[in-house]
């Protein structure tokens, strides 16, 4: 651990000055090495003090008659003087306690030349002078640190390299300010406050960056995705400083990362905000339908404009009249795919396996059925020999027969004409066994394969596949 300051003192001065001083500095968010707070039973005193000296930015030296009589305090001071002599500026911050300039001159003439705070000025003034050096007013990093502390986060001291990572992340969105900005924030990322040269505004942006780094790391570690039960999503949001506020401010992002919260009754604290946005969407799309607009007609079941924006499809009693594959695509990849935030965490076949598993039964039946049929009809869930992402990120191991299932299903034109070879079935069982392990599904690969090649799933696949081919042929003709 790094410290802002090490306090070198005589033990006789603890009660009158040093202990209250250490507490006041900590109240001002300074990280202090002070033996009563920093040493545990069993610690080596010499090694601990060595560590405190070497890992502290400043050395606060309480010069007093008691200090002048101590060998330990002299040894600590020698360590700080050695650092001072290597060229580090303002390492030693003296406090004169019950001594005058003649006393300090007699003990150490160089120390008498250093600007000191006298305890006679009062504890508050001593702390003010010390913190003005330790944490200069207006510092961007200090502003950021104070924002984090106010939210219950205890960040490293401002000289720690952790802050370099935060600063780099705060400038990392090359798409910021562009219409594709959402793509630049990453999964579970939200827009940061505007860039600025003002230290208070820059500090606020750094603080939000630090919080976002923490919750994005947690979202990937758990992970938190579209297939996470709503109660677990809400628990994740509540556990991360600042995340609930970001979700409330940017509900559209929340609905992309966690589309399950759009389902009526699953929105928790965001239910009212989602409902209000849904009602506005209904009104806008009703106007399109009344006026005979052609907008979105290629995506619907009735050839008219959708009943709502596609992010609300799972909330709408008629799914916004969107075709099932479009709803499934939005659930997995996010809506407004061209410029929306990145959403997909797993490979598409893994989402298909989840929908076929009992693990997805927390979804309302009508929604689960629609998403399953939509997934089948979407038709992009097959896998091939180039499983680079599955291999690199999740550890999937390809076999010689990997890709055989895709070859077999692409060659077929209907459920009846689909005749998978032994290798194709082995391929499906192998890949779905991996899905089961990755997602911790209760079924094994064999059971999931039987559901994948069932008449319901594959009939939906071939129906939509043939419909797409027919429409393509009509466009050519």
Wavefront OBJ file of the C-alpha trace (Angstrom):
o trace
v 0.000 0.000 0.000
v 1.122 3.579 -0.688
v 0.653 6.377 1.823
v 0.353 10.125 1.548
v 2.382 10.716 4.667
v 4.449 9.022 7.365
v 4.338 10.602 10.833
v 7.651 10.539 12.661
v 7.194 11.407 16.326
v 8.061 10.630 19.911
v 5.597 8.388 21.723
v 5.278 10.933 24.553
v 3.599 13.345 22.089
v 0.871 10.932 20.998
v -1.905 12.026 23.337
v -1.369 15.767 23.125
v -0.830 16.080 19.374
v 0.023 13.113 17.160
v -3.044 10.892 17.551
v -5.516 13.802 17.028
v -3.372 14.965 14.097
v -3.447 11.545 12.424
v -7.204 11.289 12.865
v -7.784 14.764 11.428
v -5.621 14.002 8.400
v -7.527 10.786 7.754
v -10.802 12.725 8.000
v -9.381 14.907 5.209
v -8.907 11.738 3.118
v -5.140 11.590 3.563
v -3.647 8.097 3.733
v -1.407 8.158 6.803
v 1.197 5.714 8.145
v 0.914 6.100 11.919
v 2.085 3.286 14.164
v -1.135 2.979 16.201
v -3.184 2.640 13.015
v -0.659 0.892 10.761
v 0.994 -1.779 12.910
v -0.629 -5.103 13.770
v 0.301 -7.577 16.487
v 3.257 -9.624 15.303
v 4.558 -7.017 12.845
v 8.247 -6.315 12.825
v 8.568 -2.719 14.005
v 11.739 -2.044 12.007
v 10.400 -3.572 8.767
v 7.031 -1.860 9.127
v 8.593 1.536 9.684
v 10.968 0.934 6.762
v 7.941 0.155 4.614
v 6.083 3.226 5.828
v 9.065 5.443 5.081
v 9.682 4.014 1.618
v 6.017 3.970 0.573
v 5.060 7.469 1.754
v 5.103 10.589 -0.360
v 5.838 12.874 2.587
v 7.318 12.607 6.051
v 5.572 14.671 8.751
v 8.149 15.197 11.482
v 6.873 16.328 14.887
v 9.881 18.138 16.349
v 9.634 18.402 20.122
v 11.866 18.107 23.189
v 10.817 14.444 23.424
v 11.700 13.870 19.748
v 15.175 15.307 20.216
v 15.868 12.718 22.938
v 14.829 9.611 20.882
v 17.067 7.337 18.855
v 14.147 5.816 16.889
v 12.911 9.225 15.808
v 16.434 10.238 14.779
v 16.709 7.078 12.649
v 13.361 7.838 10.962
v 14.452 11.402 10.296
v 17.727 10.182 8.790
v 15.688 8.089 6.322
v 13.623 11.095 5.292
v 16.704 13.308 4.976
v 18.321 10.681 2.763
v 15.302 10.848 0.437
v 15.400 14.633 0.539
v 19.046 14.585 -0.477
v 18.319 12.448 -3.544
v 16.552 15.435 -5.059
v 12.940 14.886 -3.973
v 11.413 18.244 -3.113
v 9.344 18.902 -0.005
v 9.588 15.390 1.386
v 9.916 16.583 4.988
v 7.018 18.551 6.500
v 8.061 19.720 9.996
v 5.723 20.509 12.877
v 7.221 22.393 15.805
v 5.686 21.266 19.073
v 6.766 23.143 22.206
v 10.082 24.138 20.592
v 11.435 27.336 19.046
v 13.906 28.175 16.307
v 16.915 28.006 18.678
v 15.971 24.482 19.766
v 15.679 23.296 16.159
v 18.902 25.056 15.127
v 20.774 23.277 17.856
v 19.298 19.902 16.805
v 19.470 20.243 13.008
v 20.288 23.546 11.257
v 18.846 22.359 7.872
v 15.503 21.664 9.540
v 15.407 25.155 11.025
v 15.442 26.563 7.469
v 12.373 24.581 6.385
v 8.983 26.253 6.573
v 7.207 24.652 9.528
v 3.770 24.634 11.123
v 3.698 25.265 14.843
v 1.284 23.332 17.037
v 0.701 26.621 18.824
v -1.423 27.669 15.819
v -3.988 25.017 16.685
v -4.649 21.570 15.259
v -7.050 22.727 12.511
v -4.520 25.193 11.099
v -1.726 22.614 11.204
v -3.925 20.147 9.289
v -4.944 22.831 6.777
v -1.297 23.640 6.020
v -0.331 19.997 5.709
v -3.223 19.062 3.416
v -2.587 22.090 1.194
v 0.736 20.426 0.345
v -0.333 16.776 0.433
v -3.492 17.413 -1.606
v -3.191 20.701 -3.476
v -6.522 22.429 -3.859
v -8.046 22.156 -7.314
v -6.124 19.028 -8.258
v -8.079 16.944 -10.769
v -7.080 13.707 -9.062
v -8.064 15.001 -5.635
v -11.476 16.046 -6.979
v -11.915 12.572 -8.476
v -10.757 10.897 -5.278
v -13.194 12.903 -3.151
v -16.099 11.987 -5.453
v -15.209 8.309 -5.069
v -14.838 8.536 -1.302
v -18.235 10.238 -1.077
v -19.692 7.141 -2.784
v -18.089 4.740 -0.329
v -15.086 3.823 -2.500
v -11.599 3.908 -1.018
v -9.286 4.585 -3.992
v -5.471 4.422 -3.881
v -3.554 7.604 -3.168
v -3.320 9.952 -6.106
v 0.266 8.955 -6.982
v -0.640 5.284 -7.476
v -0.414 3.933 -11.052
v -4.075 2.885 -10.788
v -4.946 6.482 -11.608
v -2.994 6.234 -14.868
v -5.303 3.392 -15.931
v -8.344 5.470 -14.983
v -7.040 8.494 -16.906
v -6.386 6.337 -19.981
v -9.876 4.821 -19.822
v -11.465 8.257 -19.534
v -10.023 9.188 -22.924
v -10.531 5.840 -24.642
v -13.772 6.393 -26.564
v -12.692 7.444 -30.056
v -16.362 7.603 -31.105
v -17.345 10.109 -28.435
v -19.456 12.899 -29.859
v -20.209 10.872 -32.994
v -23.522 9.184 -33.849
v -21.835 5.833 -33.114
v -20.751 6.924 -29.631
v -22.648 4.108 -27.838
v -20.368 1.556 -29.493
v -17.323 3.118 -27.866
v -18.195 2.546 -24.219
v -18.100 -1.253 -24.164
v -20.569 -3.638 -22.567
v -22.262 -2.101 -19.515
v -20.663 1.214 -20.440
v -22.515 4.537 -20.247
v -21.669 8.031 -21.512
v -19.252 9.886 -19.273
v -19.560 13.544 -18.362
v -18.162 15.878 -21.017
v -14.422 16.349 -21.440
v -13.189 19.636 -20.015
v -10.081 21.556 -18.994
v -11.713 22.549 -15.729
v -10.207 20.520 -12.879
v -13.530 19.965 -11.099
v -15.216 18.714 -14.280
v -12.200 16.600 -15.237
v -12.176 15.126 -11.748
v -15.860 14.220 -12.010
v -15.218 12.458 -15.337
v -12.310 10.520 -13.819
v -14.469 9.451 -10.879
v -17.200 8.140 -13.174
v -14.567 6.390 -15.279
v -13.204 4.628 -12.199
v -16.678 3.489 -11.146
v -17.468 2.319 -14.665
v -14.211 0.348 -14.872
v -15.206 -1.434 -11.662
v -18.730 -2.385 -12.727
v -17.660 -3.392 -16.256
v -15.034 -5.697 -14.765
v -17.649 -7.169 -12.433
v -20.176 -7.569 -15.283
v -17.636 -9.629 -17.221
v -16.465 -11.610 -14.197
v -19.907 -12.772 -13.019
v -20.983 -12.441 -15.949
v -24.150 -10.306 -16.159
v -25.866 -10.745 -19.542
v -29.269 -11.006 -21.217
v -29.701 -14.499 -19.752
v -29.056 -13.482 -16.136
v -32.227 -13.736 -13.986
v -33.664 -10.249 -13.272
v -33.160 -10.474 -9.504
v -29.458 -11.107 -10.064
v -29.222 -8.181 -12.480
v -30.784 -5.870 -9.892
v -28.442 -7.195 -7.193
v -25.473 -6.491 -9.471
v -26.648 -2.930 -10.176
v -27.211 -2.258 -6.477
v -23.753 -3.565 -5.574
v -21.852 -1.173 -7.849
v -21.264 2.453 -6.866
v -22.879 4.843 -9.346
v -24.378 2.155 -11.594
v -28.010 2.625 -10.568
v -27.672 6.340 -11.244
v -26.156 5.681 -14.672
v -28.948 3.217 -15.504
v -31.605 5.730 -14.459
v -30.046 8.478 -16.565
v -29.573 6.251 -19.635
v -32.480 3.811 -19.576
v -32.025 2.928 -23.253
v -28.536 1.605 -22.511
v -29.888 -0.413 -19.585
v -32.550 -1.962 -21.837
v -29.834 -3.002 -24.297
v -27.575 -4.613 -21.686
v -30.449 -6.219 -19.779
v -33.437 -6.595 -22.151
v -35.029 -8.977 -19.644
v -35.820 -5.935 -17.484
v -38.132 -4.660 -20.239
v -40.524 -7.566 -19.569
v -43.462 -6.266 -17.455
v -42.783 -6.738 -13.749
v -39.034 -7.351 -14.178
v -37.899 -3.704 -14.173
v -37.562 -3.249 -10.409
v -36.655 0.335 -9.539
v -36.556 1.166 -13.262
v -40.068 -0.164 -13.990
v -41.730 3.256 -14.055
v -39.057 4.807 -16.281
v -39.252 1.890 -18.735
v -43.051 2.051 -18.796
v -43.036 5.811 -19.421
v -40.591 5.397 -22.317
v -42.707 2.543 -23.697
v -45.860 4.678 -23.637
v -44.065 7.462 -25.538
v -42.919 4.894 -28.096
v -46.477 3.570 -28.518
v -47.773 7.070 -29.235
v -45.041 7.774 -31.786
v -45.615 4.529 -33.655
v -49.388 4.870 -33.618
v -48.894 8.103 -35.512
v -46.751 6.270 -38.102
v -49.400 3.577 -38.554
v -52.245 6.097 -38.867
v -50.339 8.099 -41.473
v -49.501 5.042 -43.573
v -45.734 5.311 -43.128
v -43.515 2.605 -44.651
v -40.980 2.869 -41.836
v -40.062 -0.550 -40.402
v -42.645 -2.414 -42.494
v -40.124 -5.052 -43.583
v -39.723 -6.113 -39.957
v -43.357 -6.687 -39.019
v -45.852 -9.508 -39.334
v -48.578 -7.347 -40.930
v -46.513 -5.228 -43.330
v -47.336 -2.032 -41.433
v -45.080 0.065 -39.193
v -44.216 -1.577 -35.840
v -46.363 -0.873 -32.814
v -43.378 0.417 -30.799
v -39.601 0.728 -30.928
v -37.944 -2.665 -31.024
v -36.327 -2.322 -27.598
v -39.867 -2.512 -26.125
v -40.927 -5.628 -28.070
v -40.748 -7.869 -24.988
v -43.002 -5.450 -23.103
v -45.672 -5.202 -25.760
v -48.622 -7.675 -25.715
v -48.160 -8.151 -29.479
v -44.340 -7.876 -29.413
v -44.701 -4.624 -31.359
v -45.882 -6.824 -34.264
v -42.214 -7.528 -35.009
v -41.286 -10.805 -36.647
v -39.911 -13.279 -34.105
v -36.374 -13.448 -35.618
v -36.048 -9.670 -35.305
v -36.999 -9.833 -31.620
v -34.500 -12.654 -31.006
v -31.775 -10.738 -32.824
v -32.408 -7.653 -30.685
v -32.357 -9.731 -27.508
v -28.943 -11.219 -28.326
v -27.165 -8.414 -30.189
v -29.002 -5.363 -28.970
v -31.318 -3.090 -30.887
v -29.956 -0.426 -33.209
v -27.076 -2.845 -33.859
v -25.381 -0.468 -36.313
v -24.578 2.142 -33.684
v -25.820 0.774 -30.373
v -23.759 -0.377 -27.415
v -22.130 -3.828 -27.617
v -24.376 -6.388 -25.958
v -23.576 -9.948 -27.058
v -21.380 -11.791 -24.560
v -21.571 -15.427 -25.699
v -21.670 -17.010 -29.136
v -25.159 -17.181 -30.653
v -25.312 -20.977 -30.366
v -24.876 -20.579 -26.606
v -27.950 -18.345 -26.447
v -29.839 -20.951 -28.473
v -28.765 -23.665 -26.029
v -29.963 -21.535 -23.109
v -33.370 -20.995 -24.683
v -33.678 -24.769 -25.220
v -32.659 -25.449 -21.616
v -34.817 -25.512 -18.509
v -32.577 -22.757 -17.194
v -34.483 -20.196 -19.286
v -37.806 -21.058 -17.658
v -37.808 -17.902 -15.560
v -38.930 -16.174 -18.774
v -42.717 -15.921 -19.204
v -43.852 -18.818 -21.421
v -45.058 -16.654 -24.317
v -41.787 -14.730 -24.390
v -39.637 -17.835 -24.128
v -41.577 -19.476 -26.952
v -41.280 -16.395 -29.180
v -37.543 -16.015 -28.534
v -36.948 -19.715 -29.191
v -38.897 -19.647 -32.449
v -37.198 -16.387 -33.352
v -33.768 -17.821 -32.620
v -34.522 -20.819 -34.835
v -35.796 -18.647 -37.659
v -32.998 -16.095 -37.362
v -30.811 -18.933 -38.567
v -27.385 -17.582 -37.570
v -26.911 -19.928 -34.616
v -24.942 -22.562 -36.556
v -21.201 -22.796 -35.969
v -18.316 -23.727 -38.246
v -14.678 -24.705 -38.161
v -13.604 -21.117 -37.477
v -14.624 -20.928 -33.819
v -11.964 -18.334 -33.043
v -13.840 -16.350 -30.375
v -15.225 -19.450 -28.670
v -11.721 -20.880 -28.562
v -9.828 -17.750 -27.535
v -12.253 -16.339 -24.968
v -14.078 -19.375 -23.613
v -11.750 -22.347 -24.243
v -13.753 -24.302 -26.810
v -11.705 -27.069 -28.453
v -12.486 -27.867 -32.088
v -12.431 -31.438 -33.359
v -11.932 -32.844 -36.853
v -15.697 -33.101 -37.254
v -16.392 -29.519 -36.099
v -18.512 -27.818 -38.760
v -20.153 -31.026 -39.974
v -23.522 -30.049 -38.505
v -23.518 -26.726 -40.341
v -22.647 -28.466 -43.611
v -25.551 -30.882 -43.129
v -28.166 -28.283 -42.297
v -27.091 -25.947 -45.088
v -27.488 -28.757 -47.617
v -31.079 -29.448 -46.502
v -34.159 -27.527 -47.618
v -36.675 -28.849 -45.092
v -36.955 -30.746 -41.852
v -37.755 -33.906 -43.805
v -34.678 -33.549 -46.050
v -32.320 -32.941 -43.130
v -30.353 -36.165 -42.710
v -27.426 -35.473 -40.364
v -24.455 -37.817 -40.538
v -22.899 -39.404 -37.478
v -20.192 -36.730 -37.560
v -22.825 -33.976 -37.736
v -24.573 -35.328 -34.640
v -21.239 -35.752 -32.832
v -20.437 -32.156 -33.767
v -23.744 -30.889 -32.330
v -23.361 -32.867 -29.125
v -19.759 -31.697 -28.714
v -20.624 -28.014 -29.241
v -23.729 -28.112 -27.046
v -21.835 -29.946 -24.310
v -19.544 -26.945 -24.288
v -22.554 -24.590 -24.053
v -23.913 -26.606 -21.144
v -20.603 -26.375 -19.310
v -20.092 -22.680 -20.099
v -23.595 -21.650 -18.995
v -23.938 -24.289 -16.268
v -27.068 -25.706 -17.832
v -28.749 -28.697 -16.157
v -28.880 -30.676 -19.436
v -25.995 -32.429 -21.170
v -24.985 -32.046 -24.813
v -26.996 -35.075 -25.928
v -30.259 -33.749 -24.478
v -29.701 -30.294 -25.948
v -28.918 -31.803 -29.347
v -32.250 -33.636 -29.373
v -34.034 -30.345 -28.671
v -32.032 -28.551 -31.339
v -32.920 -31.067 -34.046
v -36.549 -31.348 -32.940
v -39.318 -30.734 -35.438
v -40.427 -27.495 -33.748
v -37.000 -25.850 -33.778
v -35.828 -26.971 -37.211
v -39.179 -26.410 -38.906
v -39.015 -22.760 -37.804
v -35.447 -22.623 -39.104
v -36.307 -24.008 -42.554
v -39.526 -21.999 -42.883
v -37.725 -18.700 -42.342
v -34.781 -19.813 -44.462
v -37.024 -20.650 -47.395
v -39.040 -17.468 -46.955
v -35.853 -15.414 -47.114
v -34.804 -17.203 -50.299
v -38.228 -16.633 -51.860
v -38.156 -12.923 -51.045
v -34.648 -12.625 -52.443
v -35.747 -14.316 -55.662
v -38.725 -11.972 -55.967
v -36.450 -8.929 -55.627
v -34.219 -10.269 -58.416
v -37.185 -10.970 -60.689
l 1 2 3 4 5 6 7 8 9 10 11 12 13 14 15 16 17 18 19 20 21 22 23 24 25 26 27 28 29 30 31 32 33 34 35 36 37 38 39 40 41 42 43 44 45 46 47 48 49 50 51 52 53 54 55 56 57 58 59 60 61 62 63 64 65 66 67 68 69 70 71 72 73 74 75 76 77 78 79 80 81 82 83 84 85 86 87 88 89 90 91 92 93 94 95 96 97 98 99 100 101 102 103 104 105 106 107 108 109 110 111 112 113 114 115 116 117 118 119 120 121 122 123 124 125 126 127 128 129 130 131 132 133 134 135 136 137 138 139 140 141 142 143 144 145 146 147 148 149 150 151 152 153 154 155 156 157 158 159 160 161 162 163 164 165 166 167 168 169 170 171 172 173 174 175 176 177 178 179 180 181 182 183 184 185 186 187 188 189 190 191 192 193 194 195 196 197 198 199 200 201 202 203 204 205 206 207 208 209 210 211 212 213 214 215 216 217 218 219 220 221 222 223 224 225 226 227 228 229 230 231 232 233 234 235 236 237 238 239 240 241 242 243 244 245 246 247 248 249 250 251 252 253 254 255 256 257 258 259 260 261 262 263 264 265 266 267 268 269 270 271 272 273 274 275 276 277 278 279 280 281 282 283 284 285 286 287 288 289 290 291 292 293 294 295 296 297 298 299 300 301 302 303 304 305 306 307 308 309 310 311 312 313 314 315 316 317 318 319 320 321 322 323 324 325 326 327 328 329 330 331 332 333 334 335 336 337 338 339 340 341 342 343 344 345 346 347 348 349 350 351 352 353 354 355 356 357 358 359 360 361 362 363 364 365 366 367 368 369 370 371 372 373 374 375 376 377 378 379 380 381 382 383 384 385 386 387 388 389 390 391 392 393 394 395 396 397 398 399 400 401 402 403 404 405 406 407 408 409 410 411 412 413 414 415 416 417 418 419 420 421 422 423 424 425 426 427 428 429 430 431 432 433 434 435 436 437 438 439 440 441 442 443 444 445 446 447 448 449 450 451 452 453 454 455 456 457 458 459 460 461 462 463 464 465 466 467 468 469 470 471 472 473 474 475 476 477
